Structure formats: structure tokens, C-alpha cells
Amino acid sequence: MIDYIKGFAVMVALNFAGLFCLGMIVGMFMAMGGSTDASDLENAGWFNLLVLLTWPFISFFAFKFSVDKFIKK
């Protein structure tokens, strides 16, 4: 049972890490483009769409890694 809890915790952490990396990459491109105000993304529909489209891929690979690492032994 502890392996399932560890696997779930790792999956959640990898989801947050993946979304954080996505935000960092978008932030770097915005900074290179000259935008210095992070609140510009609050009204940008493309950012929300980007997150919604990439989150399933991030979640899939996080789930696959956690299952392979902690449940399949």
C-alpha cells in the first residue's frame, strides 16, 4: 500500500513540476519579447489553452513514470 501512496505523491509532484517548467519557459519567452508584467497572462486566452492542451501529456508521462518506478517492480 505504501508503494501506491509514494507513486501517487510522485505523480502529483511531477505534475506540478511540469506545469512549473511550462510556466518558466513561457515566462522566459515573454521576457525576451519585452513583456515585464506577469499579469498580462491573466487575460491571455492562449496561455490557458496552452496549459489545458499540455497538461494531459505531462500527466500521462508523470503517471507512466510513477507506475513504472513504484508499482511495477
Contacts in CASP RR format, 6 or more apart in sequence:
PFRMAT RR
TARGET T0000
AUTHOR 0000-0000-0000
METHOD contacts of the structure
MODEL  1
MIDYIKGFAVMVALNFAGLFCLGMIVGMFMAMGGSTDASDLENAGWFNLL
VLLTWPFISFFAFKFSVDKFIKK
3 70 0 8 1.000
3 71 0 8 1.000
3 73 0 8 1.000
4 70 0 8 1.000
4 71 0 8 1.000
6 70 0 8 1.000
7 66 0 8 1.000
7 67 0 8 1.000
7 69 0 8 1.000
7 70 0 8 1.000
7 71 0 8 1.000
8 66 0 8 1.000
10 62 0 8 1.000
10 65 0 8 1.000
10 66 0 8 1.000
10 69 0 8 1.000
10 70 0 8 1.000
11 59 0 8 1.000
11 62 0 8 1.000
11 63 0 8 1.000
11 65 0 8 1.000
11 66 0 8 1.000
14 58 0 8 1.000
14 61 0 8 1.000
14 62 0 8 1.000
14 65 0 8 1.000
14 66 0 8 1.000
15 55 0 8 1.000
15 58 0 8 1.000
15 59 0 8 1.000
15 62 0 8 1.000
18 58 0 8 1.000
18 62 0 8 1.000
19 51 0 8 1.000
19 55 0 8 1.000
19 58 0 8 1.000
22 50 0 8 1.000
22 51 0 8 1.000
22 54 0 8 1.000
22 58 0 8 1.000
26 41 0 8 1.000
26 47 0 8 1.000
26 50 0 8 1.000
27 38 0 8 1.000
30 40 0 8 1.000
30 41 0 8 1.000
41 47 0 8 1.000
END
